[in-house]
């Protein structure tokens, strides 16, 4: 009886050890990141406007804004997303990245006083559901 019990115990331990595959957490995280689309948008600023007016993206996108100036020194502030660039002179580029976790309309505008048309440098980022 004792041997039968020992044999059963050994079988149970062996089967349990062989069937528990280790859970690879990092693999699951990689899979999630690969599912998020990276949407690259180039916003070019000039006296006095933006080439993207508005910018439309999808909720869930990972967004990379490449921001340049082709004419004048400008910058971009997006208060609703807590993002802003510094001053970007003609020929320079700065990048802002964020995850579009919320649908909605987010105003953006020039954050560098750049002359008579400065106040008209306003646009929107529209995050669609
Ligand atoms: Cu400006």
Backbone and ligand atoms as CSV (ligand in chain L), in Angstrom:
chain,resi,resn,atom,element,x,y,z
A,1,UNK,N,N,0.845,-1.206,0.000
A,1,UNK,CA,C,0.000,0.000,0.000
A,1,UNK,C,C,0.871,1.244,0.000
A,2,UNK,N,N,1.924,1.224,0.806
A,2,UNK,CA,C,2.827,2.353,0.898
A,2,UNK,C,C,3.519,2.609,-0.442
A,3,UNK,N,N,3.886,1.518,-1.147
A,3,UNK,CA,C,4.564,1.654,-2.453
A,3,UNK,C,C,3.620,2.236,-3.502
A,4,UNK,N,N,2.374,1.806,-3.440
A,4,UNK,CA,C,1.374,2.325,-4.392
A,4,UNK,C,C,1.219,3.826,-4.190
A,5,UNK,N,N,1.147,4.229,-2.916
A,5,UNK,CA,C,1.006,5.648,-2.598
A,5,UNK,C,C,2.215,6.434,-3.104
A,6,UNK,N,N,3.435,5.906,-2.863
A,6,UNK,CA,C,4.666,6.565,-3.313
A,6,UNK,C,C,4.696,6.668,-4.838
A,7,UNK,N,N,4.294,5.573,-5.508
A,7,UNK,CA,C,4.294,5.569,-6.974
A,7,UNK,C,C,3.329,6.614,-7.511
A,8,UNK,N,N,2.138,6.672,-6.899
A,8,UNK,CA,C,1.149,7.678,-7.315
A,8,UNK,C,C,1.693,9.093,-7.106
A,9,UNK,N,N,2.348,9.313,-5.976
A,9,UNK,CA,C,2.909,10.625,-5.657
A,9,UNK,C,C,3.949,11.036,-6.698
A,10,UNK,N,N,4.806,10.091,-7.057
A,10,UNK,CA,C,5.852,10.370,-8.062
A,10,UNK,C,C,5.219,10.699,-9.413
A,11,UNK,N,N,4.196,9.956,-9.775
A,11,UNK,CA,C,3.511,10.217,-11.059
A,11,UNK,C,C,2.881,11.607,-11.059
A,12,UNK,N,N,2.190,11.932,-9.951
A,12,UNK,CA,C,1.531,13.246,-9.865
A,12,UNK,C,C,2.551,14.368,-9.955
A,13,UNK,N,N,3.657,14.257,-9.226
A,13,UNK,CA,C,4.698,15.298,-9.237
A,13,UNK,C,C,5.290,15.449,-10.636
A,14,UNK,N,N,5.556,14.321,-11.282
A,14,UNK,CA,C,6.155,14.345,-12.620
A,14,UNK,C,C,5.212,14.993,-13.626
A,15,UNK,N,N,3.948,14.578,-13.599
A,15,UNK,CA,C,2.967,15.125,-14.556
A,15,UNK,C,C,2.780,16.620,-14.332
A,16,UNK,N,N,2.691,17.027,-13.074
A,16,UNK,CA,C,2.502,18.450,-12.762
A,16,UNK,C,C,3.691,19.274,-13.255
A,17,UNK,N,N,4.895,18.789,-13.017
A,17,UNK,CA,C,6.104,19.519,-13.415
A,17,UNK,C,C,6.190,19.649,-14.925
A,18,UNK,N,N,5.733,18.625,-15.639
A,18,UNK,CA,C,5.855,18.637,-17.105
A,18,UNK,C,C,4.768,19.451,-17.790
A,19,UNK,N,N,3.635,19.634,-17.141
A,19,UNK,CA,C,2.536,20.329,-17.825
A,19,UNK,C,C,2.489,21.816,-17.516
A,20,UNK,N,N,3.239,22.286,-16.513
A,20,UNK,CA,C,3.204,23.722,-16.207
A,20,UNK,C,C,4.262,24.460,-17.025
A,21,UNK,N,N,3.838,24.970,-18.149
A,21,UNK,CA,C,4.761,25.749,-18.976
A,21,UNK,C,C,4.993,27.100,-18.303
A,22,UNK,N,N,6.219,27.584,-18.275
A,22,UNK,CA,C,6.465,28.896,-17.675
A,22,UNK,C,C,5.752,29.993,-18.463
A,23,UNK,N,N,5.168,30.950,-17.763
A,23,UNK,CA,C,4.454,32.054,-18.425
A,23,UNK,C,C,5.469,33.148,-18.749
A,24,UNK,N,N,5.577,33.447,-20.015
A,24,UNK,CA,C,6.529,34.468,-20.453
A,24,UNK,C,C,5.807,35.812,-20.537
A,25,UNK,N,N,5.932,36.590,-19.479
A,25,UNK,CA,C,5.221,37.873,-19.391
A,25,UNK,C,C,5.730,38.853,-20.444
A,26,UNK,N,N,7.050,38.862,-20.675
A,26,UNK,CA,C,7.600,39.843,-21.627
A,26,UNK,C,C,7.063,39.602,-23.035
A,27,UNK,N,N,6.814,38.329,-23.364
A,27,UNK,CA,C,6.282,38.036,-24.696
A,27,UNK,C,C,4.890,38.654,-24.869
A,28,UNK,N,N,4.062,38.582,-23.806
A,28,UNK,CA,C,2.726,39.171,-23.876
A,28,UNK,C,C,2.798,40.689,-24.038
A,29,UNK,N,N,3.721,41.331,-23.328
A,29,UNK,CA,C,3.857,42.795,-23.440
A,29,UNK,C,C,4.294,43.195,-24.840
A,30,UNK,N,N,5.236,42.416,-25.412
A,30,UNK,CA,C,5.692,42.716,-26.776
A,30,UNK,C,C,4.526,42.635,-27.757
A,31,UNK,N,N,3.693,41.614,-27.566
A,31,UNK,CA,C,2.557,41.429,-28.468
A,31,UNK,C,C,1.618,42.627,-28.398
A,32,UNK,N,N,1.381,43.162,-27.191
A,32,UNK,CA,C,0.503,44.330,-27.061
A,32,UNK,C,C,1.090,45.545,-27.766
A,33,UNK,N,N,2.412,45.747,-27.583
A,33,UNK,CA,C,3.038,46.904,-28.215
A,33,UNK,C,C,3.002,46.791,-29.733
A,34,UNK,N,N,3.112,45.558,-30.241
A,34,UNK,CA,C,3.080,45.391,-31.693
A,34,UNK,C,C,1.687,45.663,-32.249
A,35,UNK,N,N,0.656,45.442,-31.424
A,35,UNK,CA,C,-0.699,45.704,-31.894
A,35,UNK,C,C,-0.985,47.189,-32.027
A,36,UNK,N,N,-0.308,48.039,-31.223
A,36,UNK,CA,C,-0.510,49.483,-31.310
A,36,UNK,C,C,0.178,49.984,-32.570
A,37,UNK,N,N,-0.611,50.649,-33.428
A,37,UNK,CA,C,-0.061,51.212,-34.652
A,37,UNK,C,C,0.759,52.453,-34.300
A,38,UNK,N,N,1.938,52.583,-34.894
A,38,UNK,CA,C,2.655,53.846,-34.752
A,38,UNK,C,C,2.305,54.691,-35.956
A,39,UNK,N,N,1.681,55.812,-35.669
A,39,UNK,CA,C,1.257,56.716,-36.735
A,39,UNK,C,C,2.213,57.892,-36.726
A,40,UNK,N,N,2.936,58.051,-37.806
A,40,UNK,CA,C,3.876,59.166,-37.895
A,40,UNK,C,C,3.229,60.287,-38.704
A,41,UNK,N,N,3.256,61.487,-38.113
A,41,UNK,CA,C,2.648,62.641,-38.775
A,41,UNK,C,C,3.699,63.745,-38.838
A,42,UNK,N,N,3.853,64.319,-40.006
A,42,UNK,CA,C,4.794,65.438,-40.159
A,42,UNK,C,C,4.000,66.736,-40.178
A,43,UNK,N,N,4.240,67.566,-39.166
A,43,UNK,CA,C,3.609,68.891,-39.144
A,43,UNK,C,C,4.678,69.909,-39.503
A,44,UNK,N,N,4.484,70.587,-40.612
A,44,UNK,CA,C,5.405,71.661,-40.983
A,44,UNK,C,C,4.744,72.997,-40.665
A,45,UNK,N,N,5.525,73.866,-40.002
A,45,UNK,CA,C,5.015,75.183,-39.612
A,45,UNK,C,C,5.648,76.231,-40.528
A,46,UNK,N,N,4.913,77.306,-40.733
A,46,UNK,CA,C,5.434,78.414,-41.559
A,46,UNK,C,C,4.742,79.683,-41.111
A,47,UNK,N,N,5.159,80.826,-41.648
A,47,UNK,CA,C,4.481,82.105,-41.372
A,47,UNK,C,C,3.201,82.169,-42.221
A,48,UNK,N,N,1.987,82.000,-41.740
A,48,UNK,CA,C,1.621,81.669,-40.382
A,48,UNK,C,C,0.577,80.583,-40.425
A,49,UNK,N,N,1.064,79.375,-40.384
A,49,UNK,CA,C,0.126,78.255,-40.405
A,49,UNK,C,C,0.831,76.915,-40.275
A,50,UNK,N,N,0.032,75.872,-40.494
A,50,UNK,CA,C,0.524,74.491,-40.410
A,50,UNK,C,C,0.104,73.739,-41.679
A,51,UNK,N,N,0.922,72.808,-42.123
A,51,UNK,CA,C,0.546,72.025,-43.307
A,51,UNK,C,C,-0.518,70.983,-42.973
A,52,UNK,N,N,-0.677,70.650,-41.678
A,52,UNK,CA,C,-1.689,69.669,-41.248
A,52,UNK,C,C,-2.741,70.432,-40.462
A,53,UNK,N,N,-3.922,70.569,-41.016
A,53,UNK,CA,C,-4.923,71.409,-40.362
A,53,UNK,C,C,-6.303,70.854,-40.664
A,54,UNK,N,N,-6.870,69.984,-39.853
A,54,UNK,CA,C,-6.343,69.419,-38.603
A,54,UNK,C,C,-5.539,68.136,-38.854
A,55,UNK,N,N,-5.049,67.538,-37.740
A,55,UNK,CA,C,-4.407,66.228,-37.760
A,55,UNK,C,C,-5.449,65.220,-37.262
A,56,UNK,N,N,-5.660,64.159,-38.025
A,56,UNK,CA,C,-6.643,63.156,-37.599
A,56,UNK,C,C,-5.939,61.815,-37.362
A,57,UNK,N,N,-6.159,61.252,-36.184
A,57,UNK,CA,C,-5.562,59.966,-35.819
A,57,UNK,C,C,-6.634,59.087,-35.180
A,58,UNK,N,N,-6.251,57.838,-34.904
A,58,UNK,CA,C,-7.224,56.904,-34.306
A,58,UNK,C,C,-6.853,56.620,-32.853
A,59,UNK,N,N,-7.875,56.500,-32.027
A,59,UNK,CA,C,-7.673,56.112,-30.631
A,59,UNK,C,C,-6.914,54.785,-30.600
A,60,UNK,N,N,-5.922,54.696,-29.734
A,60,UNK,CA,C,-5.112,53.484,-29.634
A,60,UNK,C,C,-3.803,53.586,-30.395
A,61,UNK,N,N,-3.709,54.570,-31.295
A,61,UNK,CA,C,-2.457,54.751,-32.040
A,61,UNK,C,C,-1.349,55.254,-31.122
A,62,UNK,N,N,-0.142,54.788,-31.400
A,62,UNK,CA,C,1.034,55.444,-30.831
A,62,UNK,C,C,1.428,56.495,-31.858
A,63,UNK,N,N,1.475,57.753,-31.443
A,63,UNK,CA,C,1.646,58.850,-32.397
A,63,UNK,C,C,3.019,59.481,-32.249
A,64,UNK,N,N,3.651,59.651,-33.400
A,64,UNK,CA,C,4.949,60.319,-33.441
A,64,UNK,C,C,4.776,61.548,-34.324
A,65,UNK,N,N,4.794,62.736,-33.693
A,65,UNK,CA,C,4.676,63.982,-34.452
A,65,UNK,C,C,6.072,64.495,-34.764
A,66,UNK,N,N,6.406,64.555,-36.034
A,66,UNK,CA,C,7.674,65.170,-36.458
A,66,UNK,C,C,7.345,66.605,-36.833
A,67,UNK,N,N,7.903,67.541,-36.067
A,67,UNK,CA,C,7.501,68.939,-36.230
A,67,UNK,C,C,8.678,69.749,-36.754
A,68,UNK,N,N,8.455,70.379,-37.895
A,68,UNK,CA,C,9.511,71.178,-38.526
A,68,UNK,C,C,8.995,72.578,-38.803
A,69,UNK,N,N,9.929,73.459,-39.115
A,69,UNK,CA,C,9.557,74.783,-39.608
A,69,UNK,C,C,10.249,74.991,-40.947
A,70,UNK,N,N,9.476,75.421,-41.918
A,70,UNK,CA,C,10.087,75.715,-43.211
A,70,UNK,C,C,10.281,77.208,-43.392
A,71,UNK,N,N,9.740,77.972,-42.432
A,71,UNK,CA,C,9.765,79.418,-42.604
A,71,UNK,C,C,9.423,80.081,-41.267
A,72,UNK,N,N,10.410,80.707,-40.649
A,72,UNK,CA,C,10.193,81.380,-39.368
A,72,UNK,C,C,10.469,80.453,-38.197
A,73,UNK,N,N,10.502,81.044,-36.990
A,73,UNK,CA,C,10.701,80.272,-35.761
A,73,UNK,C,C,9.362,80.137,-35.059
A,74,UNK,N,N,8.972,78.891,-34.847
A,74,UNK,CA,C,7.669,78.600,-34.242
A,74,UNK,C,C,7.817,77.457,-33.244
A,75,UNK,N,N,6.701,77.011,-32.698
A,75,UNK,CA,C,6.675,75.864,-31.807
A,75,UNK,C,C,5.232,75.406,-31.704
A,76,UNK,N,N,5.018,74.308,-31.014
A,76,UNK,CA,C,3.653,73.783,-30.867
A,76,UNK,C,C,3.390,73.433,-29.410
A,77,UNK,N,N,2.214,73.859,-28.946
A,77,UNK,CA,C,1.746,73.449,-27.622
A,77,UNK,C,C,0.404,72.760,-27.796
A,78,UNK,N,N,0.255,71.602,-27.096
A,78,UNK,CA,C,-1.017,70.854,-27.116
A,78,UNK,C,C,-1.435,70.672,-25.662
A,79,UNK,N,N,-2.108,71.688,-25.076
A,79,UNK,CA,C,-2.399,71.641,-23.635
A,79,UNK,C,C,-3.182,70.396,-23.211
A,80,UNK,N,N,-4.115,69.964,-24.036
A,80,UNK,CA,C,-4.970,68.818,-23.685
A,80,UNK,C,C,-4.212,67.507,-23.569
A,81,UNK,N,N,-3.021,67.468,-24.169
A,81,UNK,CA,C,-2.199,66.258,-24.096
A,81,UNK,C,C,-0.964,66.486,-23.241
A,82,UNK,N,N,-0.837,67.717,-22.696
A,82,UNK,CA,C,0.317,68.032,-21.847
A,82,UNK,C,C,1.634,68.007,-22.610
A,83,UNK,N,N,1.603,68.417,-23.878
A,83,UNK,CA,C,2.795,68.352,-24.716
A,83,UNK,C,C,3.141,69.714,-25.297
A,84,UNK,N,N,4.436,69.983,-25.407
A,84,UNK,CA,C,4.853,71.160,-26.171
A,84,UNK,C,C,6.291,70.997,-26.634
A,85,UNK,N,N,6.607,71.673,-27.700
A,85,UNK,CA,C,7.989,71.708,-28.181
A,85,UNK,C,C,8.639,72.974,-27.631
A,86,UNK,N,N,9.924,73.076,-27.849
A,86,UNK,CA,C,10.604,74.344,-27.652
A,86,UNK,C,C,10.528,75.120,-28.948
A,87,UNK,N,N,11.397,76.133,-29.065
A,87,UNK,CA,C,11.445,76.931,-30.301
A,87,UNK,C,C,12.058,76.067,-31.411
A,88,UNK,N,N,11.431,76.111,-32.554
A,88,UNK,CA,C,11.937,75.368,-33.714
A,88,UNK,C,C,12.196,76.377,-34.827
A,89,UNK,N,N,13.472,76.589,-35.110
A,89,UNK,CA,C,13.841,77.546,-36.165
A,89,UNK,C,C,13.705,76.878,-37.529
A,90,UNK,N,N,13.717,77.693,-38.544
A,90,UNK,CA,C,13.614,77.200,-39.915
A,90,UNK,C,C,14.680,76.137,-40.183
A,91,UNK,N,N,14.266,74.989,-40.664
A,91,UNK,CA,C,15.189,73.897,-40.969
A,91,UNK,C,C,15.396,72.917,-39.829
A,92,UNK,N,N,14.861,73.234,-38.623
A,92,UNK,CA,C,15.022,72.324,-37.476
A,92,UNK,C,C,13.817,71.387,-37.350
A,93,UNK,N,N,14.018,70.326,-36.526
A,93,UNK,CA,C,12.929,69.375,-36.286
A,93,UNK,C,C,12.915,68.956,-34.820
A,94,UNK,N,N,11.728,68.817,-34.245
A,94,UNK,CA,C,11.573,68.202,-32.921
A,94,UNK,C,C,10.476,67.153,-33.034
A,95,UNK,N,N,10.536,66.147,-32.139
A,95,UNK,CA,C,9.568,65.046,-32.193
A,95,UNK,C,C,8.797,64.992,-30.875
A,96,UNK,N,N,7.491,64.879,-30.967
A,96,UNK,CA,C,6.634,64.638,-29.793
A,96,UNK,C,C,5.973,63.275,-29.998
A,97,UNK,N,N,6.032,62.445,-28.947
A,97,UNK,CA,C,5.380,61.127,-29.051
A,97,UNK,C,C,4.375,60.965,-27.922
A,98,UNK,N,N,3.273,60.342,-28.245
A,98,UNK,CA,C,2.270,60.073,-27.217
A,98,UNK,C,C,1.384,58.915,-27.657
A,99,UNK,N,N,0.659,58.347,-26.693
A,99,UNK,CA,C,-0.332,57.317,-26.986
A,99,UNK,C,C,-1.705,57.971,-26.976
A,100,UNK,N,N,-2.430,57.782,-28.046
A,100,UNK,CA,C,-3.774,58.369,-28.151
A,100,UNK,C,C,-4.751,57.485,-27.381
A,101,UNK,N,N,-4.838,57.697,-26.082
A,101,UNK,CA,C,-5.661,56.828,-25.236
A,101,UNK,C,C,-7.111,57.307,-25.134
A,102,UNK,N,N,-7.359,58.562,-25.524
A,102,UNK,CA,C,-8.692,59.143,-25.375
A,102,UNK,C,C,-9.155,59.721,-26.695
A,103,UNK,N,N,-10.396,59.448,-27.061
A,103,UNK,CA,C,-10.958,60.096,-28.251
A,103,UNK,C,C,-11.302,61.537,-27.893
A,104,UNK,N,N,-11.262,62.418,-28.874
A,104,UNK,CA,C,-11.625,63.808,-28.618
A,104,UNK,C,C,-10.885,64.743,-29.542
A,105,UNK,N,N,-11.108,66.036,-29.315
A,105,UNK,CA,C,-10.474,67.072,-30.118
A,105,UNK,C,C,-9.541,67.870,-29.218
A,106,UNK,N,N,-8.288,67.944,-29.624
A,106,UNK,CA,C,-7.267,68.612,-28.826
A,106,UNK,C,C,-6.693,69.788,-29.628
A,107,UNK,N,N,-6.866,70.984,-29.088
A,107,UNK,CA,C,-6.360,72.188,-29.772
A,107,UNK,C,C,-4.836,72.190,-29.737
A,108,UNK,N,N,-4.232,72.662,-30.791
A,108,UNK,CA,C,-2.810,72.959,-30.727
A,108,UNK,C,C,-2.546,74.304,-31.382
A,109,UNK,N,N,-1.499,74.964,-30.920
A,109,UNK,CA,C,-1.209,76.315,-31.429
A,109,UNK,C,C,0.272,76.604,-31.299
A,110,UNK,N,N,0.689,77.659,-31.978
A,110,UNK,CA,C,2.082,78.094,-31.921
A,110,UNK,C,C,2.365,78.697,-30.546
A,111,UNK,N,N,3.459,78.283,-29.943
A,111,UNK,CA,C,3.805,78.782,-28.603
A,111,UNK,C,C,5.011,79.728,-28.633
A,112,UNK,N,N,5.346,80.256,-29.810
A,112,UNK,CA,C,6.445,81.221,-29.935
A,112,UNK,C,C,5.887,82.483,-30.609
A,113,UNK,N,N,5.931,83.617,-29.920
A,113,UNK,CA,C,5.456,84.848,-30.565
A,113,UNK,C,C,6.244,85.073,-31.865
A,114,UNK,N,N,5.568,85.012,-32.994
A,114,UNK,CA,C,6.284,84.947,-34.274
A,114,UNK,C,C,5.842,86.009,-35.264
A,115,UNK,N,N,5.076,86.992,-34.783
A,115,UNK,CA,C,4.738,88.072,-35.703
A,115,UNK,C,C,3.242,88.249,-35.849
A,116,UNK,N,N,2.874,88.996,-36.856
A,116,UNK,CA,C,1.483,89.448,-36.983
A,116,UNK,C,C,0.471,88.310,-37.145
A,117,UNK,N,N,0.888,87.185,-37.720
A,117,UNK,CA,C,-0.064,86.090,-37.932
A,117,UNK,C,C,-0.026,85.038,-36.834
A,118,UNK,N,N,0.728,85.307,-35.760
A,118,UNK,CA,C,0.915,84.316,-34.691
A,118,UNK,C,C,-0.415,83.770,-34.159
A,119,UNK,N,N,-1.360,84.696,-33.904
A,119,UNK,CA,C,-2.624,84.261,-33.288
A,119,UNK,C,C,-3.455,83.385,-34.213
A,120,UNK,N,N,-3.175,83.407,-35.490
A,120,UNK,CA,C,-3.939,82.560,-36.417
A,120,UNK,C,C,-3.327,81.158,-36.526
A,121,UNK,N,N,-2.196,80.946,-35.851
A,121,UNK,CA,C,-1.556,79.614,-35.906
A,121,UNK,C,C,-2.192,78.708,-34.864
A,122,UNK,N,N,-3.376,78.226,-35.182
A,122,UNK,CA,C,-4.129,77.345,-34.295
A,122,UNK,C,C,-4.714,76.222,-35.137
A,123,UNK,N,N,-4.730,75.026,-34.590
A,123,UNK,CA,C,-5.353,73.909,-35.301
A,123,UNK,C,C,-5.790,72.866,-34.269
A,124,UNK,N,N,-6.090,71.671,-34.732
A,124,UNK,CA,C,-6.620,70.642,-33.847
A,124,UNK,C,C,-6.045,69.276,-34.179
A,125,UNK,N,N,-5.927,68.451,-33.138
A,125,UNK,CA,C,-5.655,67.028,-33.319
A,125,UNK,C,C,-6.950,66.310,-32.976
A,126,UNK,N,N,-7.490,65.593,-33.941
A,126,UNK,CA,C,-8.752,64.887,-33.721
A,126,UNK,C,C,-8.443,63.409,-33.547
A,127,UNK,N,N,-8.772,62.889,-32.369
A,127,UNK,CA,C,-8.579,61.463,-32.099
A,127,UNK,C,C,-9.930,60.781,-32.257
A,128,UNK,N,N,-10.040,59.961,-33.312
A,128,UNK,CA,C,-11.306,59.291,-33.606
A,128,UNK,C,C,-11.423,57.981,-32.847
A,129,UNK,N,N,-12.622,57.664,-32.430
A,129,UNK,CA,C,-12.915,56.432,-31.682
A,129,UNK,C,C,-12.578,55.206,-32.501
L,1,CU,CU,CU,3.758,81.958,-33.399
